[in-house]
Amino acid sequence: MNILEVEQLSIWDQHSGKALVHDSSFQLRKGSCLAIVGESGSGKSLTCRALTRLNPKSLAQSGKIVFKGIDLTTLSEAEIRQKRGKEIAMIMQNGMSAFDPSCVVGVHFRETLGQHLGWKRRVADDHMIKAMERVMLQKPVELLRKYPHELSGGMLQRMMIALAIVLEPDLIIADEPTTALDTISQYEVIQQFLLLRQTIGSSMIFVSHDLGVVRQIADEVLIMRSGEIVERGTTHHIFTNAQHEYTRYLMATRATLSDHFRQLMEGS
Ligand SMILES: Nc1ncnc2c1ncn2[C@@H]1O[C@H](COP(=O)(O)OP(=O)(O)OP(=O)(O)O)[C@@H](O)[C@H]1O
């Protein structure tokens, strides 16, 4: 059963008329992880943000985005806001961007959990503290009192994963969640994503440059180039029997970069 069906998604710049994503169709099976891979500028982030209508207003989109049987493009702004966070969680490239720099991180979590689950401060903190312990964050009570700039990128990403554990979204969209991290933190954060899938069984869209990461985490892969899907298939198929020359090129150029990561994962 598919939890998400994207049909003929196109995105363009309203000012210049330039097409940025063309006629993109794909599905996500419930409980599975779909990776979107492609070079910088291929349209991966625009595609992810279009799913919950988070692209800037200067960009227009067309096509259907059917999530749990409902076409999200027909929802009002208030209705789509309700879906974000609770049903569809986004974990972005830079953990810092998810937080308000003027508030301690605990405030962000309390607001989010209050809005989606109606929890008071005490209940929200209790749940967050347990989830933070699960993702191996030490001294969670102290961490809740920190400002985002006082925490490392890896810690912020783990906090977003902890929030997802509490919210139990049906779909997690992770857009290069480890790009800003060093290899060791990348490894730790990926371990937490694997835990997240095991714990709450969410479906996942995982955008990455890193084929080593994709191989570990994804069931299926979409390869994007210049706003188009050029190849798709199971992870095994893409890694063993890629047909498109661009996919083969990505494999060849990225394989060396991913080696260190793969050694870490395989050693675990
Ligand atoms: N707000 C915008 N207005 C106009 N063009 C944009 C806008 N945002 C992105 N683009 C263009 O759309 C194309 C796709 O961008 P996108 O961010 O989706 O790429 P990406 O594959 O996610 O790349 P990266 O891996 O670098 O994040 C790029 O050519 C980019 O310059």
The ligand as an SDF file (V2000), in Angstrom:
LIG
                    3D

 31 33  0  0  0  0  0  0  0  0999 V2000
   13.5900   30.0340   -4.7370 N   0  0  0  0  0  0  0  0  0  0  0  0
   14.1030   29.6940   -5.9090 C   0  0  0  0  0  0  0  0  0  0  0  0
   13.9190   30.4760   -6.9890 N   0  0  0  0  0  0  0  0  0  0  0  0
   14.4280   30.1280   -8.2020 C   0  0  0  0  0  0  0  0  0  0  0  0
   15.1540   29.0290   -8.4230 N   0  0  0  0  0  0  0  0  0  0  0  0
   15.3750   28.2170   -7.3780 C   0  0  0  0  0  0  0  0  0  0  0  0
   14.8570   28.4930   -6.0700 C   0  0  0  0  0  0  0  0  0  0  0  0
   15.2430   27.5030   -5.2370 N   0  0  0  0  0  0  0  0  0  0  0  0
   15.9770   26.6410   -5.9860 C   0  0  0  0  0  0  0  0  0  0  0  0
   16.0460   27.0590   -7.2690 N   0  0  0  0  0  0  0  0  0  0  0  0
   16.7310   26.3750   -8.3770 C   0  0  0  0  0  0  0  0  0  0  0  0
   16.0950   25.1240   -8.5930 O   0  0  0  0  0  0  0  0  0  0  0  0
   17.0460   24.1270   -8.9330 C   0  0  0  0  0  0  0  0  0  0  0  0
   16.8710   22.9370   -7.9870 C   0  0  0  0  0  0  0  0  0  0  0  0
   17.2150   23.3410   -6.6610 O   0  0  0  0  0  0  0  0  0  0  0  0
   17.1930   22.3580   -5.4120 P   0  0  0  0  0  0  0  0  0  0  0  0
   17.4910   23.1640   -4.2050 O   0  0  0  0  0  0  0  0  0  0  0  0
   15.9480   21.5620   -5.4080 O   0  0  0  0  0  0  0  0  0  0  0  0
   18.4180   21.3950   -5.7400 O   0  0  0  0  0  0  0  0  0  0  0  0
   19.0000   20.1790   -4.9190 P   0  0  0  0  0  0  0  0  0  0  0  0
   19.0230   19.0090   -5.8300 O   0  0  0  0  0  0  0  0  0  0  0  0
   18.2600   20.0200   -3.6390 O   0  0  0  0  0  0  0  0  0  0  0  0
   20.4810   20.6740   -4.6550 O   0  0  0  0  0  0  0  0  0  0  0  0
   21.3840   20.6130   -3.3250 P   0  0  0  0  0  0  0  0  0  0  0  0
   21.8700   19.2150   -3.2720 O   0  0  0  0  0  0  0  0  0  0  0  0
   22.4630   21.5970   -3.6030 O   0  0  0  0  0  0  0  0  0  0  0  0
   20.5130   20.9910   -2.1610 O   0  0  0  0  0  0  0  0  0  0  0  0
   18.4020   24.7840   -8.8500 C   0  0  0  0  0  0  0  0  0  0  0  0
   18.7780   25.1180  -10.1630 O   0  0  0  0  0  0  0  0  0  0  0  0
   18.1730   26.0260   -8.0230 C   0  0  0  0  0  0  0  0  0  0  0  0
   19.0440   27.0550   -8.4070 O   0  0  0  0  0  0  0  0  0  0  0  0
  1  2  1  0
  2  3  1  0
  2  7  2  0
  3  4  2  0
  4  5  1  0
  5  6  2  0
  6  7  1  0
  6 10  1  0
  7  8  1  0
  8  9  2  0
  9 10  1  0
 10 11  1  0
 11 12  1  0
 11 30  1  0
 12 13  1  0
 13 14  1  0
 13 28  1  0
 14 15  1  0
 15 16  1  0
 16 17  2  0
 16 18  1  0
 16 19  1  0
 19 20  1  0
 20 21  2  0
 20 22  1  0
 20 23  1  0
 23 24  1  0
 24 25  2  0
 24 26  1  0
 24 27  1  0
 28 29  1  0
 28 30  1  0
 30 31  1  0
M  END
$$$$
